[in-house]
Amino acid sequence: MRSFGVHYMTGIKSAENILVIQLRQVGDVLLTTPAIKVLRDHYPHSRISFLTETGPAALLCGNPHLDAIITRKRRNTFLEDLKLARELRKAKYDLVIDFFCNPRSAWMSFLTDAPQRIATYHSGRSWWYTHTPEIKNGTCYAVEDKLALLRAVGISGELTPPVLMVSEDATHYIDEFFRQEHLLEQQAGPVITIDPTSRRQAKRWIPERYVELADRLVERYQAAVIFIWGPEEHDMVTSLVQQGQYPHKLACPTDLVQLAALIQKSDLHIGNCSAPRHIAVAVGTPSLTIMGPTAAVNWTYPSPLHKAVQGKVSCLECHKTECKTHDCMKALTVQEVEKAVEQLLGIIDN
């Protein structure tokens, strides 16, 4: 159980116009949505806006707890961000919550001129805000960090899965893919998505082992295995699919919401520690994640339907993005992952 060292602060007043900031990665933005729900429950009649970047913003569309989504380009120039800050200032927010708290989001929060600006304490940045609770994080699901920040200023709520609304268009698009690939027609076993990719080299399990795992899943469970891919990953994943002893499926091209629809229609998601695992939690699909340099407990939703496996090495959870030896991934065998799949499918079947 996580032990939060929190300095509780007072002075948060009612808020009618709220801005939440979470930039950068898809997974981080999605993992902010439980905190948005808590805010909405606490402020049911307030206007809540979310500032994020253009890529992950797609996963916020249709979120019932948000009134507006504001986007910035990932590589905005200083002048572009200054223009955006002026627009934020015109909105006259009375509460800004910066879950990202990097130098740029800090000064943008300050320039909103909101009378209440909240972020976790960070040396050298806290003066940009009005409230900076000091939260000493332990080892638990990352969403709890965001909820701890809210609790520290008197906004309490329970942990829930991330919120992601899959559009009808995305569902129809994936239904058509399933029809064209003859999936679910006389399908005896589960439909399983596999994500062999990651932006970070250190987070990638040995790609060929995913192929061997897929073959075993076909042999043992008569599974239909779909390999998913994203921008600049098509050729690599296509090559993997072609190495299989069985005709595994290559996913159709998808945007983020269509990918969510694909994972939602599947029975199980398996992959590296990247955004699709968080999408699986949000759409209610059980997941198994292969972990190495990052802590499993920090990124795995606490439920029997979501598990993580790791190789047994001394350098686990080193937080490297690049690794020359890749010991943690080499140590994890296909047999160990298959055993974890067996346990998870047993829970699903029951």
C-alpha positions as CSV (number, residue, x, y, z in Angstrom):
1,M,0.0,0.0,0.0
2,R,1.4,3.4,-0.9
3,S,2.3,5.8,1.8
4,F,1.8,9.4,0.8
5,G,3.8,12.0,2.6
6,V,1.5,14.9,1.9
7,H,1.6,18.5,3.2
8,Y,-2.1,19.4,3.2
9,M,-2.8,23.0,2.3
10,T,-5.9,25.1,2.8
11,G,-7.2,28.0,0.8
12,I,-8.7,26.4,-2.3
13,K,-12.0,28.2,-2.8
14,S,-14.9,27.4,-5.1
15,A,-14.1,27.4,-8.8
16,E,-16.4,28.0,-11.7
17,N,-13.8,28.0,-14.5
18,I,-11.1,25.3,-14.2
19,L,-8.1,24.5,-16.5
20,V,-6.2,21.2,-16.2
21,I,-2.8,20.9,-17.8
22,Q,-1.2,17.6,-18.9
23,L,1.2,17.7,-21.9
24,R,3.3,15.1,-23.8
25,Q,2.7,11.4,-23.9
26,V,-0.6,9.6,-24.8
27,G,-0.5,7.3,-21.7
28,D,0.1,10.3,-19.3
29,V,-2.9,12.2,-20.7
30,L,-5.1,9.1,-20.5
31,L,-4.0,8.5,-16.9
32,T,-5.1,12.0,-16.0
33,T,-8.8,11.3,-16.9
34,P,-9.6,9.6,-13.5
35,A,-8.5,12.9,-11.8
36,I,-10.8,14.8,-14.2
37,K,-13.7,12.6,-13.0
38,V,-12.9,13.4,-9.4
39,L,-12.8,17.1,-10.3
40,R,-16.2,16.9,-12.0
41,D,-17.7,15.1,-9.1
42,H,-16.3,17.8,-6.8
43,Y,-17.3,20.7,-9.1
44,P,-20.5,19.4,-10.9
45,H,-21.5,22.7,-12.3
46,S,-18.1,24.2,-13.2
47,R,-16.5,24.5,-16.6
48,I,-13.5,22.2,-16.9
49,S,-11.0,22.6,-19.8
50,F,-8.0,20.4,-20.6
51,L,-4.8,21.7,-22.1
52,T,-2.8,19.0,-23.9
53,E,-1.0,18.4,-27.1
54,T,-2.5,17.6,-30.5
55,G,-1.7,13.8,-30.6
56,P,-3.2,12.6,-27.3
57,A,-6.0,15.1,-27.5
58,A,-8.0,12.6,-29.7
59,L,-8.5,10.3,-26.7
60,L,-10.3,13.1,-24.8
61,C,-12.9,13.6,-27.4
62,G,-16.4,12.8,-26.0
63,N,-15.1,12.7,-22.4
64,P,-18.3,13.5,-20.4
65,H,-16.3,15.2,-17.6
66,L,-14.8,17.9,-19.9
67,D,-16.3,21.0,-21.4
68,A,-13.4,22.0,-23.7
69,I,-10.1,20.6,-25.0
70,I,-7.3,23.1,-25.8
71,T,-4.3,21.9,-27.8
72,R,-0.8,23.0,-28.5
73,K,1.7,21.5,-31.0
74,R,4.4,19.3,-29.4
75,R,7.1,21.6,-30.9
76,N,5.5,25.0,-30.5
77,T,7.9,27.9,-30.7
78,F,8.2,30.3,-27.8
79,L,6.1,32.9,-29.6
80,E,3.4,30.3,-30.4
81,D,3.2,29.4,-26.7
82,L,3.2,33.0,-25.7
83,K,0.2,33.5,-28.0
84,L,-1.5,30.5,-26.4
85,A,-0.8,31.9,-22.9
86,R,-2.5,35.1,-23.9
87,E,-5.6,33.2,-25.0
88,L,-5.6,31.3,-21.7
89,R,-5.3,34.5,-19.8
90,K,-8.4,35.9,-21.6
91,A,-10.4,32.9,-20.5
92,K,-10.1,34.1,-16.8
93,Y,-9.7,30.8,-15.1
94,D,-10.1,30.8,-11.4
95,L,-8.4,27.5,-10.8
96,V,-5.5,25.9,-12.8
97,I,-4.2,22.4,-12.0
98,D,-0.9,21.6,-13.7
99,F,-0.3,17.8,-13.5
100,F,2.7,18.1,-15.8
101,C,4.7,20.8,-14.1
102,N,7.6,21.2,-16.4
103,P,9.2,24.6,-17.0
104,R,7.0,25.5,-19.9
105,S,3.7,24.4,-18.3
106,A,4.7,26.2,-15.1
107,W,5.1,29.6,-16.7
108,M,2.0,29.1,-18.9
109,S,0.1,28.4,-15.6
110,F,1.5,31.6,-14.2
111,L,0.5,33.6,-17.2
112,T,-3.1,32.6,-16.9
113,D,-3.2,34.9,-13.9
114,A,-5.6,32.5,-12.3
115,P,-5.9,33.3,-8.5
116,Q,-5.5,29.6,-7.7
117,R,-2.7,27.6,-9.4
118,I,-1.8,24.1,-8.2
119,A,1.1,21.7,-8.9
120,T,3.1,19.2,-6.9
121,Y,6.1,20.9,-5.3
122,H,9.2,21.0,-7.5
123,S,12.3,23.0,-6.4
124,G,12.8,26.0,-8.7
125,R,9.3,26.0,-10.1
126,S,7.0,26.3,-7.1
127,W,6.9,30.1,-7.2
128,W,4.9,30.0,-10.5
129,Y,2.0,28.5,-8.4
130,T,-0.1,29.5,-5.4
131,H,-0.4,26.0,-4.0
132,T,2.4,23.4,-4.2
133,P,1.8,20.5,-1.8
134,E,4.8,18.4,-1.2
135,I,3.9,14.8,-2.0
136,K,6.4,12.1,-1.4
137,N,5.4,9.3,-3.8
138,G,5.9,5.7,-2.9
139,T,5.2,2.8,-5.3
140,C,1.7,2.5,-6.6
141,Y,-0.4,3.1,-9.7
142,A,0.6,6.4,-11.3
143,V,-3.0,7.8,-11.2
144,E,-2.7,7.8,-7.4
145,D,0.0,10.6,-7.8
146,K,-2.6,12.8,-9.4
147,L,-5.3,12.0,-7.0
148,A,-2.9,12.7,-4.1
149,L,-2.3,16.2,-5.5
150,L,-6.1,16.8,-5.5
151,R,-6.5,15.3,-2.0
152,A,-3.8,17.6,-0.7
153,V,-5.9,20.6,-1.6
154,G,-9.2,19.2,-0.3
155,I,-10.5,17.5,-3.4
156,S,-11.1,13.8,-2.7
157,G,-12.3,10.9,-4.8
158,E,-11.8,7.2,-5.5
159,L,-9.5,5.6,-8.1
160,T,-11.3,4.6,-11.3
161,P,-10.1,3.3,-14.6
162,P,-9.1,5.9,-17.3
163,V,-12.0,7.3,-19.3
164,L,-12.0,6.9,-23.0
165,M,-15.1,7.2,-25.3
166,V,-14.9,5.1,-28.5
167,S,-16.9,6.7,-31.3
168,E,-19.4,4.9,-33.4
169,D,-17.3,5.6,-36.5
170,A,-14.3,4.0,-35.0
171,T,-16.3,0.9,-33.9
172,H,-17.7,0.6,-37.4
173,Y,-14.3,0.9,-38.9
174,I,-13.0,-2.0,-36.8
175,D,-16.1,-4.1,-37.4
176,E,-15.3,-3.8,-41.1
177,F,-11.7,-4.9,-40.5
178,F,-12.9,-7.9,-38.6
179,R,-15.3,-8.8,-41.4
180,Q,-12.7,-8.5,-44.1
181,E,-10.2,-10.6,-42.1
182,H,-12.9,-13.2,-41.3
183,L,-12.3,-12.7,-37.6
184,L,-15.0,-14.1,-35.3
185,E,-16.4,-16.3,-38.1
186,Q,-16.1,-19.8,-36.6
187,Q,-13.5,-18.4,-34.3
188,A,-13.0,-21.0,-31.6
189,G,-10.5,-19.1,-29.4
190,P,-9.9,-15.6,-28.1
191,V,-9.0,-12.6,-30.2
192,I,-5.7,-11.2,-28.8
193,T,-3.9,-8.0,-29.7
194,I,-0.1,-7.9,-29.4
195,D,1.9,-4.7,-29.3
196,P,5.6,-5.5,-29.9
197,T,6.5,-1.8,-30.2
198,S,7.6,1.0,-27.9
199,R,9.2,4.5,-28.4
200,R,11.8,3.5,-25.9
201,Q,14.3,0.8,-26.9
202,A,14.8,-0.4,-23.3
203,K,11.1,-1.2,-23.0
204,R,10.9,-3.6,-25.9
205,W,10.8,-7.3,-25.3
206,I,12.7,-9.3,-27.9
207,P,10.5,-9.0,-31.0
208,E,10.9,-12.5,-32.2
209,R,9.6,-13.8,-28.9
210,Y,6.3,-12.1,-29.6
211,V,6.1,-14.2,-32.7
212,E,6.9,-17.4,-30.9
213,L,4.3,-16.5,-28.2
214,A,1.7,-15.8,-30.9
215,D,2.3,-19.2,-32.4
216,R,1.9,-20.9,-29.0
217,L,-1.3,-19.0,-28.5
218,V,-2.7,-20.4,-31.7
219,E,-1.6,-23.9,-31.0
220,R,-2.9,-23.9,-27.4
221,Y,-6.0,-21.7,-27.5
222,Q,-6.9,-21.5,-31.2
223,A,-6.4,-17.7,-30.8
224,A,-6.6,-15.1,-33.5
225,V,-3.6,-12.9,-33.0
226,I,-3.6,-9.3,-34.3
227,F,-0.3,-7.4,-34.3
228,I,-0.8,-3.7,-33.8
229,W,1.4,-0.9,-35.0
230,G,1.7,2.9,-35.1
231,P,3.5,5.6,-37.1
232,E,6.8,4.4,-38.6
233,E,6.3,0.9,-37.2
234,H,4.4,-0.8,-40.1
235,D,7.4,-2.4,-41.8
236,M,8.9,-3.8,-38.6
237,V,5.7,-5.3,-37.5
238,T,4.9,-6.6,-40.9
239,S,8.2,-8.4,-40.9
240,L,7.4,-10.0,-37.5
241,V,4.0,-11.2,-38.7
242,Q,5.6,-12.9,-41.7
243,Q,7.9,-14.9,-39.4
244,G,5.0,-16.7,-37.7
245,Q,4.3,-20.4,-38.3
246,Y,0.6,-19.4,-38.5
247,P,-1.2,-16.6,-40.5
248,H,-1.3,-14.0,-37.8
249,K,-3.1,-10.7,-38.6
250,L,-1.6,-7.3,-39.2
251,A,-3.8,-4.6,-37.8
252,C,-5.4,-2.2,-40.2
253,P,-4.1,1.4,-40.1
254,T,-5.6,3.2,-37.1
255,D,-5.7,6.5,-35.3
256,L,-5.8,6.4,-31.5
257,V,-9.6,6.1,-31.2
258,Q,-9.7,3.4,-33.9
259,L,-6.9,1.6,-32.0
260,A,-9.0,1.8,-28.9
261,A,-12.0,0.3,-30.8
262,L,-9.7,-2.6,-31.9
263,I,-8.5,-3.3,-28.4
264,Q,-12.0,-3.0,-27.1
265,K,-13.3,-5.7,-29.5
266,S,-10.5,-8.1,-28.5
267,D,-10.5,-10.5,-25.6
268,L,-6.9,-9.8,-24.3
269,H,-4.1,-7.3,-25.0
270,I,-0.5,-8.3,-24.6
271,G,2.5,-5.9,-25.1
272,N,5.3,-3.7,-24.0
273,C,4.8,-0.8,-21.5
274,S,3.3,1.8,-23.8
275,A,0.0,3.6,-24.5
276,P,-2.0,0.6,-25.8
277,R,-1.9,-1.0,-22.3
278,H,-3.5,2.0,-20.8
279,I,-6.1,2.1,-23.6
280,A,-6.9,-1.6,-22.8
281,V,-7.7,-0.6,-19.2
282,A,-9.9,2.3,-20.3
283,V,-12.0,0.2,-22.7
284,G,-12.3,-2.8,-20.3
285,T,-10.0,-5.3,-22.1
286,P,-7.8,-7.5,-19.8
287,S,-4.1,-6.9,-20.4
288,L,-0.7,-8.4,-19.8
289,T,2.3,-6.1,-20.0
290,I,6.0,-7.1,-20.3
291,M,8.0,-4.8,-18.1
292,G,11.7,-4.0,-17.7
293,P,13.2,-0.6,-16.9
294,T,9.9,0.8,-15.4
295,A,8.2,-0.3,-12.2
296,A,5.2,-2.6,-12.8
297,V,3.3,-1.3,-9.8
298,N,3.5,2.3,-11.0
299,W,1.9,1.6,-14.4
300,T,-0.4,-1.4,-13.9
301,Y,-4.0,-0.8,-12.9
302,P,-4.7,-2.7,-9.6
303,S,-7.0,-5.4,-10.8
304,P,-6.7,-9.2,-11.4
305,L,-7.6,-8.5,-15.0
306,H,-4.4,-6.5,-15.6
307,K,-1.1,-8.1,-14.9
308,A,2.6,-7.5,-15.6
309,V,5.6,-9.9,-16.0
310,Q,9.3,-9.2,-15.6
311,G,12.5,-11.0,-16.0
312,K,14.4,-11.8,-12.9
313,V,17.5,-9.6,-12.9
314,S,19.1,-7.3,-10.4
315,C,18.9,-4.2,-12.6
316,L,15.1,-4.1,-12.9
317,E,13.4,-0.8,-12.8
318,C,16.5,1.1,-13.8
319,H,14.4,3.7,-15.7
320,K,16.7,3.7,-18.7
321,T,15.3,4.5,-22.1
322,E,18.2,2.9,-24.0
323,C,20.1,-0.2,-22.8
324,K,23.1,-1.9,-24.4
325,T,22.7,-5.3,-22.6
326,H,18.9,-5.5,-22.4
327,D,19.3,-8.1,-19.7
328,C,15.8,-7.7,-18.2
329,M,14.1,-8.4,-21.5
330,K,16.5,-11.3,-22.4
331,A,15.8,-12.9,-19.1
332,L,12.1,-13.1,-19.6
333,T,11.2,-16.3,-21.6
334,V,8.3,-17.1,-23.8
335,Q,7.3,-19.9,-21.5
336,E,7.1,-17.4,-18.5
337,V,4.9,-15.1,-20.5
338,E,2.7,-18.0,-21.7
339,K,2.2,-19.0,-18.1
340,A,1.0,-15.5,-17.3
341,V,-1.4,-15.6,-20.2
342,E,-2.7,-19.0,-19.0
343,Q,-3.4,-17.5,-15.6
344,L,-5.1,-14.4,-17.0
345,L,-7.3,-16.4,-19.4
346,G,-8.3,-18.6,-16.5
347,I,-9.6,-15.5,-14.7
348,I,-11.3,-14.2,-17.8
349,D,-13.1,-17.5,-18.4
350,N,-14.3,-17.6,-14.9
